[in-house]
Amino acid sequence: MSPTTQEKEKRKLLMRVRRIRGQLDAVERRIEEEASCSAILQQATACRGALDGFIAEVIEDHILEHLVDPQAKQGDPRTQAAEELVEIIHSYLT
């Protein structure tokens, strides 16, 4: 990955973490407000989904940065396998 791509990915991940932090803060507020169990669970489920999305992004970035040759031609079997792996990870985590 080029430095600009790395910086872009870093910013994207940091934004995701900040959104997750905001969602966790919302869970805490709901508990402090003695909200209903269903409201707390709904907020907690949203946090879990956001965290799963974050994990999927980090895994995808790792695969693309460390396993795929940036010089490989389109249709390269290793690149195709990496793309398939990314799709599978996203289907399980998001």
C-alpha distances in whole Angstrom, upper triangle without the diagonal:
4,6,8,6,6,10,10,10,12,14,15,15,18,20,20,21,24,25,26,28,30,31,32,34,35,36,38,40,41,42,44,46,47,45,46,44,43,41,40,39,37,35,34,33,31,29,29,27,25,24,23,21,19,19,18,15,14,15,13,9,10,11,8,6,9,11,10,10,8,11,13,16,17,19,18,20,17,15,18,18,15,16,19,19,17,20,22,20,21,24,25,24,24
4,5,5,6,9,10,11,12,14,15,16,18,20,21,23,24,26,27,29,30,32,33,35,36,38,39,41,42,44,45,47,48,47,48,46,45,43,42,41,39,37,36,35,33,31,31,29,27,26,26,23,21,22,21,17,17,18,16,13,14,15,12,10,13,15,14,13,10,12,15,18,19,21,20,23,20,18,21,22,19,19,23,22,20,23,25,24,24,27,28,27,27
4,5,5,6,9,10,10,12,14,15,16,18,20,21,22,24,26,27,29,30,31,33,35,36,37,39,41,42,43,45,46,45,47,45,44,42,40,40,38,36,35,35,32,30,30,29,26,25,26,23,21,22,21,18,17,19,17,13,15,17,14,12,14,17,17,16,14,16,19,21,22,25,24,26,23,21,24,25,21,22,25,24,22,25,27,25,25,29,30,27,27
4,5,5,6,9,10,11,12,14,15,17,18,20,21,23,24,26,27,29,30,32,33,35,36,38,39,41,42,43,45,44,45,44,43,41,39,39,37,34,34,34,31,29,30,28,25,25,25,22,20,21,21,17,17,19,17,14,16,18,15,13,17,19,18,18,15,17,20,22,22,25,25,27,24,21,24,25,22,22,25,25,22,24,27,25,24,28,29,27,26
4,5,5,6,8,10,10,12,14,15,17,18,20,21,23,24,26,27,29,30,32,33,35,36,38,39,41,42,44,42,43,42,40,38,37,36,35,32,32,31,28,27,27,25,22,22,22,19,17,18,18,14,14,16,14,10,13,14,12,10,14,16,15,15,12,16,18,19,19,22,22,24,21,18,21,22,18,18,21,21,18,20,23,21,21,24,26,23,23
4,5,5,6,9,10,10,12,14,15,16,18,20,21,22,24,26,27,28,30,32,33,35,36,38,39,40,42,41,42,41,39,37,36,35,34,31,30,30,27,25,25,24,21,20,21,18,16,17,16,13,12,14,13,9,11,13,11,9,13,15,15,16,14,17,19,21,22,24,23,25,22,19,22,22,19,19,22,21,18,21,23,21,20,24,25,23,23
4,5,5,6,9,10,10,12,14,15,16,18,20,21,23,24,26,27,29,30,31,33,35,36,37,39,41,39,41,40,39,36,35,35,33,30,30,30,27,25,26,24,21,21,22,19,16,18,18,14,14,17,16,12,14,17,15,13,16,19,19,19,17,20,23,25,25,27,27,28,25,23,25,26,22,22,25,24,21,23,26,23,22,26,27,24,24
4,5,5,6,9,10,11,13,14,15,17,19,20,21,23,25,26,27,29,30,32,33,35,36,38,39,38,39,38,37,34,33,33,31,28,28,28,25,23,24,22,19,19,20,17,15,17,16,13,13,16,14,11,14,16,14,13,17,19,18,19,17,20,22,24,23,26,25,27,25,22,23,24,21,20,23,22,19,21,24,21,20,24,25,22,21
4,5,5,6,9,10,11,12,14,15,17,18,20,21,23,24,26,27,29,30,32,33,35,36,38,36,37,36,35,33,31,30,29,26,26,25,22,21,21,19,16,16,17,14,12,13,13,9,9,12,11,8,11,13,12,11,14,17,16,18,16,20,21,23,22,24,24,25,22,20,21,22,18,17,20,19,16,18,20,18,17,20,21,19,18
4,5,5,6,9,10,11,12,14,15,16,18,20,21,22,24,26,27,29,30,32,33,35,36,35,36,35,34,32,30,30,29,26,25,25,22,20,21,20,17,16,17,15,12,13,14,11,10,13,13,10,12,15,14,13,16,19,19,20,19,22,24,26,26,28,27,28,25,23,24,25,21,20,23,22,18,21,23,20,19,23,23,20,20
4,5,5,6,9,10,11,12,14,15,17,18,20,21,23,25,26,27,29,30,31,33,35,33,35,34,33,31,29,29,27,25,24,24,21,20,21,20,16,16,18,15,12,15,16,12,12,16,15,13,15,18,17,16,19,22,22,23,21,25,26,28,27,30,29,30,28,25,27,27,23,22,25,24,20,22,24,22,20,24,24,21,20
4,5,5,6,9,10,11,13,14,16,17,19,20,21,23,25,26,27,29,31,32,33,32,33,32,31,28,27,27,25,22,22,22,19,17,18,17,13,14,15,12,10,13,13,9,10,14,13,11,14,17,16,15,19,21,21,22,21,24,25,27,26,27,28,28,26,23,24,25,21,20,22,21,17,19,21,18,17,20,21,18,17
4,5,5,6,9,10,11,12,14,15,16,18,20,21,23,24,26,27,29,30,32,30,31,30,29,27,25,25,23,21,20,20,17,15,16,15,11,11,12,10,7,10,11,8,8,12,12,10,13,15,15,15,18,20,20,23,21,25,26,28,27,28,28,28,26,23,24,24,20,20,22,20,17,19,20,17,16,19,19,16,15
4,5,5,6,9,10,10,12,14,15,16,18,20,21,23,24,26,27,28,30,29,31,30,29,27,25,25,24,21,20,20,18,15,17,16,13,12,15,13,10,12,14,11,11,15,15,14,16,19,19,18,20,23,24,26,24,28,29,31,30,32,32,32,29,27,28,28,24,24,26,24,20,22,24,20,19,22,22,19,18
4,5,5,6,9,10,11,12,14,15,17,19,20,21,23,25,26,27,29,27,29,28,27,25,23,23,22,19,19,19,16,14,16,15,11,12,15,12,10,13,15,12,13,17,17,15,18,21,20,20,23,25,25,27,26,29,30,32,31,32,32,33,30,28,29,29,25,24,26,24,21,22,24,21,19,22,22,18,17
4,5,5,6,9,10,11,12,14,15,17,19,20,21,23,24,26,27,26,27,26,24,22,21,20,19,16,16,16,13,11,12,11,8,8,11,9,7,10,12,10,11,14,15,14,17,19,19,19,22,24,24,27,26,29,30,31,30,31,31,31,29,26,27,27,23,22,24,22,18,19,21,18,16,19,18,15,14
4,5,5,6,9,10,10,12,14,15,16,18,20,21,23,24,26,25,26,25,24,22,20,20,19,16,15,16,13,11,12,12,9,8,11,10,8,10,13,11,11,15,16,15,17,20,21,20,23,25,26,28,27,31,32,34,32,34,33,33,31,28,29,28,25,24,26,24,20,22,23,19,18,20,20,16,16
4,5,5,6,9,10,10,12,14,15,16,18,20,21,22,24,23,25,25,24,21,19,20,19,16,16,17,14,11,14,14,11,11,14,13,11,14,16,15,15,19,19,19,21,23,24,23,26,28,29,31,30,34,35,36,35,36,36,36,34,31,32,32,28,27,29,27,24,25,26,22,21,23,23,19,18
4,5,5,6,9,10,11,13,14,15,17,19,20,21,23,21,23,22,21,18,17,18,16,13,13,14,11,9,12,12,8,10,13,11,10,14,15,14,16,19,19,19,21,24,24,24,27,29,29,32,31,34,35,36,35,36,36,36,34,31,32,31,28,27,28,26,23,23,24,21,19,21,21,17,16
4,5,5,6,9,10,11,12,14,15,17,18,20,21,20,21,20,19,17,15,15,14,11,10,11,9,6,9,9,6,7,10,10,9,12,14,14,15,17,19,19,21,23,24,24,26,28,29,32,31,35,35,37,35,36,36,36,33,31,31,30,27,26,27,25,22,23,23,20,18,20,19,15,14
4,5,5,6,9,10,11,12,14,15,16,18,20,19,21,20,20,18,15,16,16,12,12,14,12,9,11,13,10,10,14,14,12,15,17,17,17,20,22,21,23,26,26,26,28,30,31,34,33,37,38,40,38,39,39,39,36,34,34,34,30,29,30,28,25,26,26,23,21,24,23,19,18
4,5,5,6,9,10,10,12,14,15,16,18,17,19,19,19,16,14,16,14,11,12,14,11,9,13,13,11,12,15,15,14,17,19,19,20,23,24,23,25,28,29,29,31,33,34,36,35,39,40,41,40,41,41,41,38,36,36,35,32,31,32,30,27,27,28,25,23,25,24,20,19
4,5,5,6,9,10,11,13,14,15,17,15,17,16,15,13,11,12,11,7,8,10,7,6,10,11,9,10,13,14,13,16,18,18,19,22,23,24,25,28,28,29,31,33,34,37,36,40,40,41,39,40,40,40,37,35,35,34,31,30,31,29,26,26,26,23,21,22,22,18,17
4,5,5,6,9,10,11,12,14,15,15,16,15,16,13,10,12,12,8,7,10,9,7,10,12,10,10,14,15,14,16,19,19,20,22,24,24,26,28,29,30,31,33,34,37,37,41,41,43,41,42,42,41,38,36,37,35,32,31,32,30,27,27,27,24,22,24,22,19,18
4,5,5,6,9,10,10,12,14,14,16,16,17,14,11,14,14,10,10,13,12,10,13,15,14,14,18,18,17,20,22,22,23,25,27,27,29,31,32,32,34,36,37,40,39,43,44,45,44,44,45,44,41,39,40,39,36,35,35,33,30,31,31,27,26,27,26,22,22
4,5,5,6,9,10,10,12,11,13,14,14,10,9,11,11,7,9,12,10,10,13,15,13,15,18,18,18,21,23,23,24,27,28,28,30,32,33,34,36,37,39,41,41,44,45,46,44,45,45,45,42,40,40,39,36,35,35,33,31,31,31,28,26,27,26,22,21
4,5,5,6,9,10,11,10,11,11,11,9,6,8,9,6,6,10,10,9,11,14,13,14,17,18,18,20,22,23,24,26,28,29,30,32,34,34,36,37,39,42,41,45,45,46,45,45,45,44,42,40,40,39,36,35,35,33,30,30,30,27,25,26,24,21,20
4,5,5,6,9,10,10,13,13,14,12,9,11,13,10,10,13,13,12,14,17,16,16,20,21,20,22,25,26,26,28,30,31,32,34,36,36,37,39,41,44,43,47,47,49,47,48,48,47,44,43,43,41,38,38,38,35,33,33,33,30,28,29,27,24,24
4,5,5,6,8,9,12,13,14,11,9,13,13,10,12,15,15,14,17,19,18,19,22,23,23,25,27,28,28,31,33,33,34,37,38,38,40,42,43,46,45,49,49,51,49,50,50,49,47,45,45,44,41,40,40,38,35,35,35,32,30,31,30,26,25
4,5,5,6,5,8,9,10,7,6,10,10,8,10,13,13,13,16,18,18,19,22,23,23,25,27,28,29,31,33,34,35,37,39,39,41,42,44,47,46,50,50,51,49,50,50,49,47,45,45,43,41,39,39,37,35,35,34,31,30,30,29,26,25
4,5,5,6,8,9,11,9,7,10,12,10,11,14,15,14,17,19,19,20,22,24,24,26,28,29,30,32,34,35,36,38,40,40,42,43,44,48,47,51,51,53,51,51,51,50,48,46,46,44,42,41,40,38,36,36,35,32,31,31,29,26,26
4,5,8,11,12,15,12,10,14,15,13,14,18,18,17,20,22,22,22,25,27,27,28,31,32,32,34,36,37,38,40,42,42,44,45,47,50,49,53,53,55,53,54,54,53,50,49,49,47,44,43,43,41,39,39,38,35,34,34,33,30,29
4,5,9,11,13,11,10,14,15,13,15,18,18,18,21,23,23,24,27,28,28,30,32,33,34,36,38,38,40,42,43,44,46,47,48,51,51,55,55,56,54,55,55,54,52,50,50,48,46,45,44,42,40,40,39,36,35,35,33,31,30
4,7,9,11,10,9,12,14,13,14,17,18,18,21,23,23,24,27,28,29,30,33,34,34,36,38,39,40,43,44,45,46,48,49,52,52,56,55,57,55,55,55,54,52,50,50,48,46,45,44,42,40,40,39,36,34,35,33,30,29
4,7,8,6,7,10,11,11,13,15,16,17,19,21,21,23,25,26,27,29,31,32,33,35,36,38,39,41,42,43,45,46,47,50,50,54,53,55,52,52,53,52,50,48,47,46,44,42,42,40,38,37,36,34,32,32,31,28,27
4,5,5,6,9,10,11,12,14,16,17,19,20,22,23,24,26,27,29,31,32,33,35,36,38,39,41,42,44,45,46,47,51,50,54,53,54,52,52,53,51,49,48,47,45,43,42,41,39,37,36,35,33,31,31,29,27,26
4,5,5,6,8,10,10,12,14,15,16,18,20,21,22,24,25,27,28,30,31,33,34,36,37,39,40,42,43,44,45,48,48,52,51,52,50,50,50,49,47,45,44,43,41,40,39,37,35,34,33,31,29,28,27,25,24
4,5,5,6,9,10,10,12,14,15,16,18,20,21,22,24,25,27,29,30,31,33,35,36,37,39,40,42,42,43,47,47,50,49,50,48,47,48,47,45,43,42,41,39,38,36,35,33,32,31,29,27,26,25,23,22
4,5,5,6,9,10,11,13,14,16,17,19,20,21,23,25,26,27,29,31,32,33,35,36,38,39,41,42,43,46,46,49,49,49,47,47,48,47,45,43,42,41,39,37,36,35,33,32,31,29,27,26,25,23,21
4,5,5,6,9,10,11,12,14,15,17,18,20,21,23,24,26,27,29,30,32,33,35,36,37,39,40,41,44,44,48,47,49,46,46,47,46,44,42,41,40,37,36,36,34,31,31,30,28,26,26,24,21,21
4,5,5,6,9,10,10,12,14,15,16,18,20,21,22,24,26,27,28,30,31,33,34,36,37,38,39,42,42,46,45,46,44,44,44,43,41,39,39,37,35,34,33,31,29,28,27,25,23,23,21,19,18
4,5,5,6,9,10,11,13,14,15,17,19,20,21,23,25,26,27,29,31,32,33,35,36,37,38,41,41,45,44,45,42,42,43,42,40,38,37,36,34,32,31,30,28,26,26,24,22,21,20,18,16
4,5,5,6,9,10,11,12,14,15,17,19,20,21,23,25,26,27,29,31,32,33,35,36,37,40,40,43,43,44,42,42,42,41,39,37,37,36,33,32,31,30,27,26,26,24,21,22,20,18,16
4,5,5,6,9,10,11,12,14,15,16,18,20,21,23,24,26,27,29,30,31,33,34,35,38,38,42,42,43,41,41,41,40,38,36,35,34,32,30,30,28,26,25,24,22,20,20,19,16,15
4,5,5,6,9,10,10,12,14,15,16,18,20,21,22,24,26,27,29,30,31,32,33,37,37,40,39,41,38,38,38,37,35,34,33,31,29,28,27,25,23,22,21,19,17,17,16,13,12
4,5,5,6,9,10,11,12,14,15,17,19,20,21,23,25,26,27,29,30,31,32,35,35,38,38,39,36,37,37,36,34,32,32,31,28,27,26,25,22,21,21,19,16,17,16,13,11
4,5,5,6,9,10,10,12,14,15,17,18,20,21,23,24,26,27,28,29,31,34,34,37,37,38,36,37,37,36,34,32,31,30,28,26,26,24,22,22,21,18,17,18,16,13,12
4,5,5,6,9,10,10,12,14,15,16,18,20,21,22,24,26,27,27,29,32,32,36,35,37,35,35,35,34,31,30,29,28,25,24,24,22,19,19,18,16,14,15,13,10,10
4,5,5,6,9,10,11,12,14,15,16,18,20,21,22,24,26,26,27,31,30,34,33,34,32,32,32,31,29,28,27,26,23,22,21,20,17,17,16,14,12,12,11,8,7
4,5,5,6,9,10,11,13,14,15,17,19,20,21,22,24,25,26,29,29,33,32,33,31,32,32,31,29,27,27,26,23,22,22,20,17,17,17,15,12,14,13,10,8
4,5,5,6,9,10,11,12,14,15,17,18,20,21,22,23,25,28,28,32,31,33,31,32,31,31,28,26,26,25,22,21,22,19,17,17,17,14,12,14,13,9,9
4,5,5,6,9,10,11,12,14,15,16,18,20,21,22,23,26,27,30,29,31,29,29,29,28,25,24,23,22,19,18,18,16,14,14,13,10,9,11,9,5,6
4,5,5,6,9,10,10,12,14,15,16,18,20,20,21,25,24,28,27,29,27,27,27,26,24,22,22,21,18,17,17,15,12,12,13,10,8,10,10,6,6
4,5,5,6,9,10,11,12,14,15,16,18,19,20,24,23,27,27,29,27,28,27,27,24,22,23,22,18,18,18,16,13,14,15,12,10,13,13,9,9
4,5,5,6,9,10,11,12,14,15,16,17,19,22,23,26,26,28,26,27,26,25,22,21,21,20,16,16,17,14,12,13,13,9,9,12,11,8,9
4,6,5,6,9,10,11,12,14,15,16,17,20,20,24,23,25,23,23,23,22,20,18,18,16,13,13,13,11,8,10,10,6,6,9,9,6,7
4,5,5,6,9,10,10,12,14,15,15,19,18,22,22,23,22,23,22,22,19,17,18,17,14,13,14,12,9,11,12,9,8,12,12,10,10
4,5,5,6,9,10,10,12,13,15,18,18,22,22,24,23,24,23,22,19,18,19,18,14,14,16,13,11,13,14,11,11,15,14,12,13
4,5,5,6,9,10,10,11,13,16,17,21,20,22,21,21,20,20,16,15,16,14,11,12,13,10,8,11,11,8,9,13,12,11,12
4,5,5,6,8,10,10,11,14,14,18,17,19,18,18,18,17,14,12,13,12,9,9,11,9,6,9,10,8,9,12,13,11,12
4,6,5,6,8,10,10,13,13,17,17,19,18,19,18,19,16,13,15,15,11,11,14,12,9,12,14,12,12,16,16,15,15
4,6,5,6,8,9,12,13,17,17,19,19,20,18,18,15,13,15,14,10,12,14,12,10,14,15,12,14,17,17,16,17
4,6,5,5,7,10,12,15,14,17,16,17,15,14,11,10,12,10,7,9,11,9,8,11,12,11,13,16,16,15,17
4,6,6,5,8,8,12,12,14,14,15,14,14,11,9,11,11,7,8,12,10,9,12,14,13,14,17,18,17,18
4,6,6,8,8,12,13,16,16,18,16,16,13,11,14,14,11,12,15,14,12,16,17,16,17,20,21,20,21
4,6,8,10,13,13,16,17,18,16,16,12,11,15,14,10,13,15,14,13,17,18,16,18,21,21,21,22
4,7,9,12,11,14,15,15,12,12,8,8,11,10,7,11,13,11,11,15,16,15,17,20,20,20,22
4,6,9,8,11,11,12,10,10,7,6,9,9,7,9,12,12,12,15,16,16,17,20,21,21,22
4,5,5,9,11,12,9,11,8,7,11,12,10,12,15,15,15,18,20,20,21,24,25,25,26
4,6,8,10,13,11,13,11,9,13,14,12,13,16,17,16,19,21,21,21,24,26,26,26
4,6,9,12,10,13,12,10,14,16,14,15,19,19,19,21,24,24,25,27,29,29,29
4,7,8,6,9,9,7,10,13,12,13,16,17,17,19,21,22,23,25,27,28,28
4,6,6,9,10,8,10,13,13,13,16,18,18,20,22,23,24,26,28,29,29
4,6,9,10,8,8,12,12,11,14,16,16,17,20,21,21,23,26,26,26
4,6,9,7,6,10,11,11,12,15,16,16,18,20,21,22,24,26,26
4,6,5,6,9,10,11,12,14,15,17,18,20,21,23,25,26,26
4,5,5,6,9,10,10,12,14,15,16,18,20,21,23,24,25
4,5,5,6,9,10,10,12,14,15,16,18,20,21,22,24
4,5,5,6,9,10,11,12,14,15,17,18,20,21,22
4,5,5,6,9,10,11,12,14,15,17,19,20,21
4,5,5,6,9,10,10,12,14,15,17,18,20
4,5,5,6,9,10,11,12,14,15,16,18
4,5,5,6,9,10,11,12,14,15,16
4,5,5,6,9,10,11,13,14,15
4,5,5,6,9,10,11,12,14
4,5,5,6,9,10,10,11
4,5,5,6,9,10,10
4,5,5,6,9,10
4,5,5,6,8
4,5,5,5
4,6,6
4,6
4
